[in-house]
Amino acid sequence: PQIFFLLEPRSQGPPGPSGGWAPASWELPTKEAHWHSEGNRDPEPWASQRAWAQRLPQGPASPSAAPSARTPHVDSCGRGWPRRPPSSLDPASCQAWAGRGPGGAESLPGDRGRLQGCRLGPAGHRVALVPPPDHSVYLFVVNHPPSGTTVELLQFQEAERALLHLKTIRHEQLPNVNDVVAVGPEHFYATNDHYFTEPRLRAWELYVGLKWSNVVYYSPSEVREVAGGFDFANGITVSPDGKYLYVAELLGHKIHVFDKLADGSLRALKALTFDTLVDNLSVDPATGDVWVGCHPNGMRIFFYDPENPPPSEVLRIQNILSSSPTVTHVYAEEGFVLQGNNVASVYGRKLLIGNMFHRALYCEL
């Protein structure tokens, strides 16, 4: 069965713009000699993102709250750019799910299940599913508790409509997990979006543009880096036949295609470049199309302002392995309906679009 899980973000959104964050005056350590403080997490999670945004070109002045007066289109650095191609999705075919406000989340259609033996908090970030040969459904959930990033392994109990917690995975090679893709009951690939864990070093990493983000392969017998040199590795997913791995490089504006080798290693095949920030990836199991949640305006993502919300964009990539992939703008919206979407998942003719701050959008294709 196709199962969707919507997880609460760590907060209702980052603080509004209050001027750039300026790091203290001290020498930037090397990658080999850094301060790695396990369990010492960033007390202000968005500080490093604001540091990155400060080094981008400044966008146009904030428009008024009236929709007609807002700047309709800007690029990922906040500058003006020509109008996007029209969306191929009919807005009338979509309905909002799980709108959040001061009172909490609204109920989703259908019954809610239960979570047994595990506490996800303060934020579950991403869910990956794998149906192994025994037809059980296992979930790998990226979790960001104050003690440090973990990956929680759970099993779906269909009869009880519950999730049974099996294992907590914590490893020094998984300090800043952004996304995971499962390739076996206890095997997965994960992206680390930062190298450092200490808040000031994370800020420097993005501010200077250090490309030390990576992809790690995890199995019960070994954990190792299989790809590196990314400028904020983000979403990761696998082709339906399990032969290829796709990795989104957020600040590099790229999606990398890798050949997955028998021993878990990766061999780079090519990279696709976009004029938007590519976030999470998902694959249509029937067609192999890659669906991408995107941020066309990075400044409005990292300097969140509810009066001038970040726009949303969904791309569909067909024939990604060919020499001429087809990219379609399926959904593009200025933030009035959906703020800052970061994922889109499709099953049959149904599309579910999620985001960082707002609500989910369910659409019929």
FENKA-V334653 format. One record per pair of residues at least 12 apart in sequence whose C-alpha atoms are under 7 Angstrom apart, sorted by the first residue. I is the first residue (numbers start at 1). J is the second residue. D is the distance in whole Angstrom. If there is no record, write none. Layout:
# FENKA-V334653
i = (I:I)
j = (J:J)
d = (D:D)
This chain:
# FENKA-V334653
i = (7:7:8:8:9:9:9:9:10:10:12:13:13:14:14:15:16:16:16:17:17:20:20:20:21:21:21:23:35:36:36:36:37:37:39:39:39:40:41:41:41:41:41:42:42:47:48:48:48:49:50:50:51:51:51:52:52:53:53:55:56:57:57:58:59:59:60:65:65:72:74:74:75:75:75:76:76:76:76:76:76:77:77:77:78:78:78:85:87:87:87:87:88:88:88:89:89:89:93:93:94:94:94:94:95:95:95:96:96:96:96:97:97:97:97:98:98:99:99:100:100:113:113:114:114:114:115:115:115:116:116:116:116:117:117:118:120:121:121:121:122:122:123:123:123:124:124:124:124:125:125:125:126:126:126:127:127:127:127:128:128:128:128:128:129:130:130:130:130:132:132:137:137:138:138:138:138:138:139:139:139:140:140:140:141:142:142:149:149:149:150:150:150:151:151:151:152:152:152:153:153:153:153:154:174:175:175:176:176:176:177:177:177:177:178:178:178:178:179:179:179:179:180:181:181:181:186:186:187:187:188:188:188:189:189:189:189:190:190:190:191:191:191:191:191:192:192:192:192:193:193:193:193:194:194:194:195:195:210:211:211:211:212:212:212:212:213:213:213:213:213:213:214:214:214:214:214:215:215:217:226:226:227:230:231:231:231:231:232:232:232:233:233:233:234:234:234:234:234:234:235:235:235:235:235:236:236:236:237:237:239:239:240:240:243:243:244:244:244:244:245:245:245:245:246:248:248:248:249:250:250:250:251:253:253:253:253:253:253:254:254:254:254:254:255:255:255:256:256:256:257:257:257:276:276:276:277:277:277:278:278:278:278:279:279:279:279:279:280:280:280:280:281:281:282:282:284:284:289:289:289:289:290:290:290:291:291:291:291:291:292:292:292:292:292:293:293:293:293:293:293:293:294:294:294:294:294:295:295:295:295:296:296:297:297:301:309:309:310:310:310:310:311:311:311:311:311:312:312:312:312:312:312:312:312:313:313:313:313:314:314:314:314:314:315:315:315:315:316:316:316:338:338:339:339:339:340:340:340:341:341:341:341:342:342:342:343:349:349:350:350:350:351:351:351)
j = (124:125:123:124:123:124:125:356:122:123:357:304:357:46:304:304:303:304:305:303:304:50:51:54:47:50:51:200:198:196:197:198:197:198:146:147:148:198:146:148:197:198:199:198:199:203:202:203:206:302:302:303:203:206:207:206:207:299:302:207:77:77:78:78:78:79:79:307:308:334:296:297:276:296:297:276:277:295:296:297:298:297:298:299:297:298:299:329:329:330:331:332:329:330:331:330:331:365:363:364:361:362:363:364:361:362:363:359:360:361:362:359:360:361:362:359:360:358:359:358:359:161:162:161:162:163:162:163:164:162:163:164:165:164:165:165:143:143:144:145:144:145:143:144:145:141:142:143:144:141:142:143:141:142:179:139:140:141:142:140:141:180:181:182:182:182:183:184:185:184:185:155:156:153:154:155:156:185:153:154:155:152:153:154:153:177:179:175:176:177:168:169:170:168:169:170:167:168:169:165:166:167:168:166:192:192:197:192:193:194:190:191:192:193:191:192:193:234:191:234:235:236:236:236:237:238:219:220:218:219:217:218:219:215:216:217:218:215:216:217:214:215:216:233:234:213:214:215:233:213:232:233:234:212:213:232:212:213:231:229:230:231:228:229:230:231:228:229:230:231:232:233:227:228:229:230:233:227:228:264:265:266:266:249:249:250:251:252:249:250:251:248:249:250:247:248:249:250:279:280:247:248:279:280:281:248:280:281:281:282:283:288:285:288:259:260:257:258:259:260:257:258:259:260:258:278:279:280:278:277:278:279:277:273:274:275:276:277:278:271:272:273:274:278:271:272:273:270:271:272:269:270:271:294:295:296:294:295:296:292:293:294:295:292:293:294:342:343:292:293:342:343:293:343:344:345:346:347:316:317:318:319:316:317:318:315:316:317:344:345:314:315:316:343:344:313:314:315:341:342:343:344:312:313:314:341:342:311:312:313:340:311:313:310:311:340:335:339:334:335:339:340:333:334:335:339:340:332:333:334:335:338:339:340:341:331:332:333:341:329:330:331:332:344:327:328:329:330:328:329:330:358:359:355:357:358:355:356:357:353:354:355:356:354:355:356:355:364:365:363:364:365:363:364:365)
d = (6:7:6:7:5:7:7:7:6:5:6:7:5:6:6:6:6:5:5:5:7:6:7:6:7:6:6:7:7:7:6:6:7:6:7:4:5:7:6:7:7:7:7:7:5:7:6:4:7:6:6:7:6:7:6:5:5:6:7:6:6:6:7:6:4:5:7:6:7:7:7:6:7:5:5:5:6:7:5:4:5:6:6:6:6:7:6:7:5:5:5:6:6:5:7:5:6:7:5:5:6:5:4:6:6:5:6:7:6:5:6:6:5:6:7:5:6:6:5:6:6:5:5:7:4:6:6:5:6:7:6:5:6:6:5:6:6:7:7:5:7:6:6:5:7:7:6:5:6:7:5:6:6:5:6:6:6:5:7:5:7:6:6:6:6:6:7:7:7:7:6:6:5:7:6:4:6:7:6:5:6:6:5:7:7:7:7:6:6:6:7:6:5:6:5:7:6:5:6:6:6:5:6:5:7:7:7:5:6:6:6:6:4:6:6:6:6:6:6:6:6:6:6:6:5:7:6:7:6:5:6:5:7:7:6:5:6:6:5:7:6:5:6:6:6:6:5:6:6:5:5:5:6:7:5:6:6:6:7:5:5:5:7:5:6:7:6:6:5:6:6:6:6:4:6:6:6:5:6:7:6:6:7:6:6:7:5:6:6:6:6:6:5:6:7:5:6:6:6:6:6:5:6:4:5:6:7:6:6:6:7:6:6:6:6:5:7:6:5:5:6:5:6:6:6:6:6:7:7:5:5:6:6:6:5:7:6:5:6:6:5:4:6:7:6:5:7:6:4:6:6:5:6:6:6:5:5:5:6:7:6:5:7:7:5:5:6:7:6:6:6:5:7:7:7:6:6:7:7:6:5:7:6:5:7:6:5:6:6:7:6:5:6:6:6:6:5:7:6:4:4:6:7:5:6:7:6:7:6:6:6:7:7:7:7:7:5:6:7:5:5:5:6:4:4:6:5:6:5:6:6:6:6:5:5:5:4:7:7:6:6:5:6:7:7:6:5:6:5:7:7:7:7:7:6:6:6:6:7:7:6:4:6:6:5:7:6:6:5:6:5:6:5:6:7)
